[in-house]
Amino acid sequence: MEYERKNHSEFLLLYHVIFVCKYRLNALIDIEKELKDSLLKIATKSNFEIVEMETDKDHIHLLIKSEPKYSILSIIRRLKQESTYRLWEQKESHLRHYYWGERTLWSDGYFCSTIGNVSKETVLEYIRNQG
């Protein structure tokens, strides 16, 4: 991947991010396509790019590319909040089966790591082989 250049900076920020379903439930079964579409739409209208993503039954792996002026926390908040809202709008009957008492999807935490210590290809291969 190439470094990006701005007026006074040059950078390449890649983050490996994992979101887990609340209570570690297998809620992503049968809604992977809608989830991926939703996350891509959020990224398109925001200031970051999802390079790769793959789901398993109860979690999703993302490879996110962003600029240094946007914190990874703000990107994660946007992805988790908006994807939850969008999926409940599209797949309420499916999600109600798992979360009957609340309109939720993701656990409170997340995993995030820069991929500076391993090659991009290693992380891409790991993400592609989920599920």
N, C-alpha and C positions, 0 to 999 in steps of 0.2 A: 504494500500500500504506500502511496506517495504522501509526503508531508504536505500540509496545507500552508499557504503563505497568505498573510494579511499585510497591511501597511508596515507594521512594526514587529511582526512575530512570524514564527514558523513553528508548526506543531503537528503532532499526530497523537491523539488521545483515543485509545481503545479500551473499553471496559467489558469484562466478562461479568454479567449480572444474572442472578438466579432469584426468581420469585417462587414462593411455595404457597399452595392453597391453604387457607385457614383450616386448622385441625388436621392438616395433612390428608384431607379427603381427596378421592380420585375424581374431582369435579371437572377436570379438563377432558375427560373421555367424551367424545362426540361433539366437542365445541372447539377443537383445535383450529379449524379454518376460520371461524368467526373471531377467535382470539387473535390470531396472526393478522387478519385483515384489520382489526381494530387497532392493534399496536402500530401497524404500518401507517394507518391514517393519522394517528396521533403524532408519529414521528415526522410525517410529511408536512403537517401544519406547524410543527415546532422547529427548533433549531438544533436538531441532532438527527443521526441516521442509524437505523438498525441494519447492520451489515449481514447478520445471520441470526436465526432463532429456530429453536426446536422445542417441542413440548414432550413431556411424559405424562403419566396419568395425574400426577399431583404437583407438578412444578414445570417451570419454563426456563430455558437458558437463552440469554440474549448476548449478542456482541454489539455494543453501541459505540459509535464514533461521534465525538462532539468537539466543540470549541472550548478553550479554557475559560471563557467568560461565563459559561453555564455550569453550575455545580451538578455533580452526579446525583446529589440528593434531590434537587429540583426536577431533574429528568425522571428519576425513579418515582417520586410523588405523582408527577403528571401521568406517567404510564399506569401506575396502579390505580389511581383514582378514576381516570377517564375510562380505562378498560373495564373496570368494575361496573361503572354506570352504563356503558354501552352494551356490555354483555347481559346485564339485567334487563335492558330494554329489548334486546333481541331474543334472549333465551331464558326468560323468567321461569317457564315451566320446568326446564332442565335444572336450573340452579335452585329452585324452590325445593326440589327433591333432596338436595344436600344441605342447604342452609334455610331451613323452614322458619327460623325465628328472626333472621336478620338479612339485610341486603348487603352481603359481603362476598368476597372472593379470596383475597390474599391475606396471608398472615401479616402481622405487624412488621416483621423483620425482612431482611433481604441479605444476599451475599453479593459483594462487589469486589473485583480485583482488576487492577491494570494488568495488561498482558505483556509487560516489559521483560519479564524473566523467561518467557517461553515464546516460541515463534507463533505468528498469527495462524499458520497452517495447523499447528498442534491444537490450538483452541478451536478453530473451525471444524477440524475432524472430530473433536470431542463433542461439540454441540450437534453436529450432523448425525452422530451415532446415538443420540438419546432416544429413548422409547422403544 
